[in-house]
Amino acid sequence: MDDLKSWSLKILIPALVAVSIKLAVMAKIKTVSWFNVITSFITGIGSAYLASDWVLDTFSVHFIPIAIAIITISGEKIGYWAVYKFNVESVLETIVDKMKGKK
């Protein structure tokens, strides 16, 4: 239980804050869809999770939140690029429409 609490405080909270700030900035600049919000959280927090062991082993306690925030935003940006490069949004919309029976 202590590991989960430690991980939440050191990794999850900074990752959530970083993604939230990034989405707030995006909302000021342009409209943000629910798809953007969901993919931002999945890719941002996913990249923080994947890098968490390395960050915890490499950085001192004082720099872990900023390292996680940088990795989260970078991972989210890479995920955002991949989603729009490969047109994932329209592919998912087509799949959902086919499942609903729309033509």
Backbone hydrogen bonds, N-H to C=O, Kabsch-Sander energy under -0.5 kcal/mol:
donor,donor_aa,acceptor,acceptor_aa,energy
5,K,1,M,-2.2
6,S,2,D,-2.7
7,W,3,D,-2.8
8,S,4,L,-2.5
9,L,5,K,-2.3
10,K,6,S,-2.5
11,I,7,W,-2.8
12,L,7,W,-1.5
13,I,8,S,-2.5
15,A,11,I,-2.0
16,L,12,L,-2.7
17,V,13,I,-2.4
18,A,14,P,-2.4
19,V,15,A,-2.4
20,S,16,L,-2.4
21,I,17,V,-2.6
22,K,18,A,-2.2
23,L,19,V,-2.5
24,A,20,S,-2.2
25,V,21,I,-2.2
26,M,22,K,-2.2
27,A,23,L,-2.4
28,K,24,A,-1.5
29,I,25,V,-1.6
30,K,26,M,-3.1
37,V,33,S,-2.0
38,I,34,W,-2.7
39,T,35,F,-2.6
40,S,36,N,-2.2
41,F,37,V,-2.2
42,I,38,I,-2.5
43,T,39,T,-2.7
44,G,40,S,-2.4
45,I,41,F,-2.1
46,G,42,I,-1.7
47,S,43,T,-2.1
48,A,44,G,-1.8
49,Y,45,I,-2.5
50,L,46,G,-2.5
51,A,47,S,-1.8
52,S,48,A,-0.7
52,S,49,Y,-0.8
55,V,51,A,-2.6
56,L,52,S,-2.7
57,D,53,D,-1.9
58,T,54,W,-2.0
59,F,55,V,-2.4
63,F,60,S,-1.3
64,I,60,S,-0.9
67,A,63,F,-2.2
68,I,64,I,-2.7
69,A,65,P,-2.3
70,I,66,I,-2.3
71,I,67,A,-2.4
72,T,68,I,-2.7
73,I,69,A,-2.5
74,S,70,I,-2.4
75,G,71,I,-2.8
76,E,72,T,-2.3
77,K,73,I,-2.4
78,I,74,S,-2.4
79,G,75,G,-2.5
80,Y,76,E,-2.7
81,W,77,K,-2.3
82,A,78,I,-2.4
83,V,79,G,-2.6
84,Y,80,Y,-1.9
85,K,81,W,-2.6
86,F,82,A,-2.2
88,V,83,V,-2.6
91,V,87,N,-1.5
92,L,88,V,-2.8
93,E,89,E,-2.2
94,T,90,S,-2.2
95,I,91,V,-2.2
96,V,92,L,-2.5
97,D,93,E,-2.5
98,K,94,T,-2.3
99,M,95,I,-2.2
100,K,96,V,-1.9
101,G,97,D,-0.8
102,K,97,D,-2.4
